[in-house]
Amino acid sequence: MVDEPLKHLWGLDPDVVFLNHGSFGACPTAVLAFQRSLMARMESQPVRFFARDTQGLLDGARDAMARFVGAPTEDLVFVANATTGVNTVLKSLRLTRDDELLVSNQEYNACRNALDEVARRARARVVVVDIPFPITDTFDVVGAFLEKVTPNTRLLLVDHVVSQTGLVMPIADIVDAMQARGIEVLVDGAHAPGMLELDLSALGATYYTGNCHKWMCSPKTAAFLYVHPSKHDEVHPLVTSHGASLSGPQKFHAEFDWVGTIDPTPVMTLPFLIDFMDGLVEGGWSEIRQHNHALALAGRRLVCDALEQDLPCPDHMVGSTASVVLPNGDGVARAIDPLQDRLLFDYGIEVPVIPWPGPPRRLLRISAQLYNSLEDYERLAVALRALLAD
């Protein structure tokens, strides 16, 4: 583990124990400063920046991102976030009313809504696979998906790391099983880049989208979409712009690189960001991933002990975020659970309380990043004992 938490490298509120990196990430101040230098360059001469400089900066960022996730550069494009990546693929599909779209009951709500919408328009059918939480080592995740496969199954949408429960899915085994049956797989990897080591070429999924602003710690609105080369001609951005009139191999990048005038600086920080984070600890990104995983496991055990409950899933299904089951709430649907507010305003701890699968049932999800320490979770355990007893 890192000897001392590196909170001074982030601009986080020093009076708050921040255990919610998983929701929106947090960007180091040095990376934000680098982004501001790009923004100053953009505003000093906008025509030069957009007409002469942008393509080279995007190409460099794409090369760095492709190396980081183990994908060919030609198969990678940038999108604003993983939700946009999922929508991009789903809305590019040509579905029929006989098609079935497979998804788990733990899929992120925004992406599940997108799946339901494209199915409704095509009169296709959404088939839901129940993955329990808590979950034991004996539960056959791959088998649960295969049980729902039929000759009409067209595509599986599956999280790599589940947002609500924090489960790390056995994604390689899932992809292999589906591909062997001729079923396309769209992996919602919102949490995976920076948390897990990725090799998208070896994984072999048809589509993979991931955020950079979460565990890679980039500025917001930096994400990528990987598309298998056989599908380049079928997948198009949600916004049709200049690239649509092109033809040839350059069209795939051109369509996504220019979707109108936007701020492209978040993705342009990626080469700097990847090197910056890699240099924070001796073992680089590998050590960051190992440190965060070990800290998440240790924090989870402290919280489970405070709640007097067993661990809700095996250690190997945990990445850098972990959920535990809370006592039921009052059953009222709210944007923020009262317990989450009490933890923040009474104890100075920011940690999400998630209504899952729905009120009154709820989860508490901790995250672990280089700026966290074991003392943060000890403080959370003390607060939970007091608040739940009250």
C-alpha positions in Angstrom: 0.0 0.0 0.0 1.0 3.7 -0.4 2.6 4.8 2.8 0.8 8.1 3.1 -2.5 9.2 1.4 -1.9 11.6 -1.4 -4.8 13.9 -0.7 -2.7 17.0 -1.2 -2.6 16.3 -4.9 -6.3 16.7 -5.3 -8.4 19.8 -4.6 -10.8 17.9 -2.3 -12.4 19.6 0.7 -10.0 19.0 3.6 -12.9 18.9 6.0 -14.7 16.0 4.2 -13.7 12.3 4.2 -14.4 11.6 0.6 -15.4 8.0 0.0 -17.3 8.5 -3.2 -14.8 8.5 -5.9 -16.9 6.0 -7.8 -19.7 8.5 -8.7 -17.9 11.3 -10.5 -14.2 10.7 -9.8 -11.9 13.5 -8.8 -9.2 15.1 -10.9 -5.7 16.0 -9.5 -4.9 19.7 -9.5 -1.9 19.2 -11.7 -4.1 17.7 -14.4 -6.6 20.5 -14.1 -3.8 23.0 -14.5 -2.6 21.2 -17.7 -6.2 21.4 -19.0 -6.4 25.1 -18.2 -3.2 25.6 -20.3 -4.9 23.9 -23.2 -8.0 26.0 -22.7 -5.9 29.2 -22.7 -4.2 28.0 -25.9 -7.7 27.4 -27.4 -9.0 30.8 -26.5 -5.9 32.7 -27.5 -6.4 31.7 -31.2 -9.5 29.6 -31.7 -9.1 29.2 -35.4 -5.5 27.9 -35.1 -6.5 25.6 -32.3 -9.6 24.0 -33.9 -8.5 24.1 -37.6 -4.8 23.4 -37.2 -4.0 21.9 -33.8 -7.0 19.8 -32.7 -6.6 16.8 -35.0 -3.0 16.2 -33.9 -3.9 16.6 -30.2 -6.8 14.2 -30.6 -4.7 11.7 -32.4 -2.0 11.8 -29.7 -4.7 11.3 -27.0 -6.2 8.4 -28.9 -2.8 6.7 -29.2 -2.2 7.1 -25.5 -5.7 5.8 -24.6 -5.4 2.8 -27.0 -2.1 1.8 -25.4 -3.6 2.1 -21.9 -6.6 -0.2 -22.7 -4.8 -2.5 -25.1 -6.8 -1.7 -28.2 -5.8 -0.8 -31.8 -5.9 2.9 -32.2 -8.0 2.6 -35.3 -10.8 1.0 -33.3 -11.1 3.7 -30.7 -13.1 6.9 -30.6 -13.9 9.5 -27.9 -17.3 10.1 -26.4 -18.4 12.3 -23.6 -19.1 9.5 -21.1 -19.9 5.8 -21.0 -23.6 6.5 -21.1 -23.1 8.2 -24.4 -21.0 5.3 -25.6 -23.8 2.8 -24.7 -26.4 5.0 -26.4 -24.2 5.3 -29.5 -24.0 1.6 -30.0 -27.6 0.8 -29.1 -29.0 3.5 -31.4 -26.8 2.3 -34.3 -28.3 -1.2 -34.1 -30.8 -2.3 -36.8 -33.2 -4.3 -34.7 -36.3 -6.3 -35.7 -39.3 -7.2 -33.6 -37.9 -10.8 -33.2 -34.6 -9.7 -31.6 -33.9 -10.2 -27.9 -31.6 -8.0 -25.9 -30.0 -9.5 -22.9 -29.2 -7.5 -19.7 -28.7 -8.1 -16.0 -30.9 -6.8 -13.2 -27.9 -4.9 -12.0 -27.3 -2.8 -15.2 -26.8 0.9 -14.6 -30.2 2.6 -14.8 -29.4 5.2 -17.4 -28.1 2.5 -19.8 -31.0 0.2 -19.0 -33.3 3.0 -19.9 -31.5 3.4 -23.3 -31.9 -0.4 -23.9 -35.6 -0.3 -23.1 -36.1 2.7 -25.4 -34.4 1.1 -28.5 -36.3 -2.1 -27.8 -39.6 -0.3 -27.6 -39.0 1.5 -30.9 -38.0 -1.7 -32.7 -40.6 -3.8 -30.8 -37.7 -6.0 -29.7 -37.7 -7.8 -26.4 -35.5 -7.1 -23.3 -34.7 -10.2 -21.4 -33.4 -9.7 -17.8 -31.0 -12.0 -16.1 -31.1 -12.0 -12.3 -27.7 -11.7 -10.6 -28.1 -11.8 -6.8 -26.5 -9.5 -4.3 -25.2 -10.6 -1.9 -23.6 -13.2 -4.0 -21.5 -16.3 -3.2 -18.6 -17.9 -5.0 -20.9 -20.8 -5.9 -23.2 -18.7 -8.1 -22.6 -19.3 -11.8 -22.7 -15.9 -13.3 -21.9 -17.1 -16.8 -24.5 -19.9 -16.6 -27.2 -17.4 -15.5 -26.7 -15.4 -18.7 -26.6 -18.6 -20.8 -29.9 -19.8 -19.4 -31.6 -16.8 -21.0 -30.0 -17.2 -24.4 -32.4 -18.2 -27.3 -32.0 -18.3 -31.1 -33.3 -14.7 -31.1 -30.7 -13.3 -28.7 -29.0 -10.4 -30.6 -26.9 -8.6 -28.1 -25.8 -8.7 -24.4 -25.4 -5.4 -22.6 -23.3 -6.1 -19.5 -21.4 -4.0 -16.9 -17.8 -4.8 -16.3 -18.0 -3.2 -12.9 -21.5 -2.8 -11.6 -22.2 0.8 -10.3 -24.7 -0.1 -7.6 -23.2 -3.3 -6.1 -19.6 -2.8 -7.1 -19.4 -6.3 -8.4 -16.6 -7.0 -10.9 -18.2 -9.4 -13.5 -16.2 -12.3 -15.0 -16.3 -10.4 -18.2 -13.8 -12.5 -20.2 -15.8 -15.7 -19.5 -19.1 -13.9 -20.3 -17.7 -12.5 -23.6 -16.3 -15.9 -24.6 -19.6 -17.7 -24.0 -21.6 -15.2 -25.9 -19.2 -14.9 -28.9 -19.2 -18.7 -29.2 -22.9 -18.4 -29.8 -22.7 -15.6 -32.3 -24.1 -13.0 -29.8 -22.7 -9.5 -29.9 -21.5 -8.1 -26.5 -21.6 -4.4 -25.5 -19.6 -4.0 -22.3 -20.5 -1.0 -20.1 -17.0 -0.5 -18.7 -17.8 2.9 -17.0 -15.7 2.1 -13.9 -13.1 -0.2 -15.4 -10.3 2.0 -16.9 -7.8 2.8 -14.1 -9.5 0.3 -11.7 -8.8 -2.9 -13.7 -6.1 -3.9 -16.2 -7.6 -3.9 -19.6 -6.6 -5.7 -22.8 -9.5 -5.0 -25.2 -7.9 -6.8 -28.1 -7.6 -10.0 -26.0 -11.1 -9.6 -24.5 -12.8 -9.7 -27.9 -16.0 -7.9 -27.1 -17.9 -6.4 -30.0 -18.1 -3.0 -28.3 -16.6 -1.6 -25.1 -17.1 1.9 -23.6 -15.4 3.3 -20.5 -15.0 6.5 -18.6 -11.7 8.3 -18.0 -13.0 10.7 -15.3 -13.6 8.0 -12.7 -10.6 5.8 -11.9 -8.2 7.3 -14.3 -9.0 10.7 -12.7 -9.3 12.8 -15.9 -11.4 15.9 -16.2 -15.1 15.3 -16.8 -16.4 14.4 -20.3 -13.5 12.2 -21.3 -14.5 8.7 -22.3 -13.9 6.2 -25.1 -15.7 3.7 -27.3 -14.1 0.7 -28.8 -15.8 -0.8 -31.8 -14.7 -4.1 -33.4 -13.4 -3.3 -37.0 -16.2 -5.4 -38.5 -18.7 -2.9 -37.1 -17.1 0.5 -38.0 -19.4 1.1 -40.9 -22.5 0.4 -38.7 -21.8 2.6 -35.6 -22.3 6.3 -35.9 -22.2 9.2 -33.3 -25.4 10.5 -31.9 -24.7 13.8 -33.7 -24.4 13.7 -37.5 -21.8 16.2 -38.7 -19.1 16.8 -41.3 -17.5 13.3 -41.1 -20.7 11.7 -42.4 -20.0 12.8 -45.9 -16.6 11.1 -46.0 -15.8 7.5 -47.1 -13.0 5.1 -46.5 -11.1 4.1 -43.3 -10.8 7.6 -42.0 -14.6 8.1 -41.8 -14.9 6.2 -38.4 -12.6 8.6 -36.6 -13.8 11.7 -38.6 -17.4 11.2 -37.6 -16.6 11.1 -33.9 -13.7 13.6 -33.8 -16.0 16.5 -34.9 -19.6 16.5 -33.7 -19.7 20.3 -33.6 -17.9 22.9 -31.5 -17.3 21.4 -28.1 -14.5 21.7 -25.5 -12.1 18.9 -26.5 -9.5 19.6 -23.8 -10.6 16.9 -21.3 -9.5 14.1 -23.7 -6.5 16.1 -24.8 -5.2 15.8 -21.2 -5.0 12.0 -21.4 -1.3 11.6 -22.4 -0.3 13.9 -19.6 -2.7 12.3 -17.1 -1.6 8.7 -17.8 2.0 9.6 -17.3 1.3 11.8 -14.2 -0.6 9.1 -12.4 1.9 6.5 -13.4 4.6 8.5 -11.7 2.8 8.9 -8.4 4.0 5.6 -7.0 7.0 3.4 -7.7 4.9 0.6 -9.3 2.9 2.9 -11.5 -0.6 2.0 -12.6 -0.2 -1.6 -11.5 0.5 -0.5 -7.9 -2.4 2.1 -8.0 -4.8 -0.7 -8.9 -3.4 -3.1 -6.3 -3.4 -0.4 -3.6 -7.0 0.7 -4.3 -8.2 -2.9 -4.3 -6.5 -3.8 -1.0 -7.8 -0.6 0.6 -11.4 -1.3 -0.6 -11.3 -4.8 0.8 -9.9 -3.5 4.2 -12.5 -0.7 4.3 -15.3 -3.1 3.4 -14.3 -5.5 6.3 -14.4 -2.6 8.8 -17.9 -1.5 7.6 -19.2 -5.1 7.6 -17.9 -5.6 11.1 -19.6 -2.4 12.2 -22.9 -3.6 10.7 -22.4 -7.1 12.1 -22.8 -8.7 8.7 -20.9 -11.2 6.5 -19.0 -10.0 3.4 -21.6 -9.8 0.6 -19.4 -11.1 -2.2 -16.0 -12.8 -2.7 -12.9 -10.7 -2.7 -12.2 -11.4 -6.3 -15.4 -9.7 -7.3 -14.3 -6.4 -5.7 -12.3 -3.8 -7.5 -11.7 -0.3 -6.0 -15.3 0.1 -4.9 -17.4 -2.2 -2.6 -21.0 -2.2 -1.5 -22.5 -3.5 1.7 -26.2 -4.1 2.6 -27.7 -1.5 5.0 -30.8 -2.0 7.2 -33.9 -1.0 5.2 -34.9 2.6 5.0 -38.3 4.1 5.3 -39.3 3.1 1.8 -39.6 6.7 0.4 -37.8 7.3 -2.9 -35.4 10.3 -2.6 -32.5 11.7 -4.6 -30.4 11.4 -1.5 -31.1 9.1 1.4 -31.4 10.8 4.9 -28.6 8.5 6.1 -26.2 9.9 3.4 -27.0 13.4 4.6 -26.5 12.6 8.2 -23.1 11.0 7.4 -22.0 14.2 5.6 -23.5 16.9 7.8 -23.0 15.3 11.2 -19.7 13.4 10.6 -18.1 15.0 7.5 -18.2 11.8 5.4 -19.3 11.8 1.8 -20.4 8.2 0.9 -23.4 7.1 -1.2 -26.4 5.3 0.1 -28.0 3.6 -2.9 -31.6 2.5 -3.1 -31.1 -1.0 -4.6 -32.9 -2.8 -6.0 -35.4 -0.2 -4.7 -36.8 1.3 -1.6 -36.8 0.3 1.2 -33.8 -1.8 0.4 -30.5 0.1 0.2 -26.7 -0.3 -0.1 -23.8 1.7 1.1 -20.9 1.9 -1.4 -17.3 2.8 -0.5 -14.6 3.7 -2.9 -10.8 3.7 -2.5 -8.4 6.0 -4.2 -4.8 7.2 -3.5 -6.1 10.0 -1.4 -7.9 7.7 1.1 -6.6 5.9 4.2 -7.7 3.1 6.4 -8.6 5.8 9.0 -11.3 7.1 6.7 -13.2 3.8 6.8 -12.7 3.5 10.6 -14.3 6.9 10.9 -17.2 5.7 8.7 -17.6 2.5 10.8 -17.9 4.6 14.0 -20.4 6.9 12.4 -22.6 4.0 11.1 -22.7 2.3 14.5 -23.9 5.6 16.1 -26.4 6.5 13.4 -28.0 3.1 13.0 -28.2 2.6 16.7 -30.0 6.0 16.9 
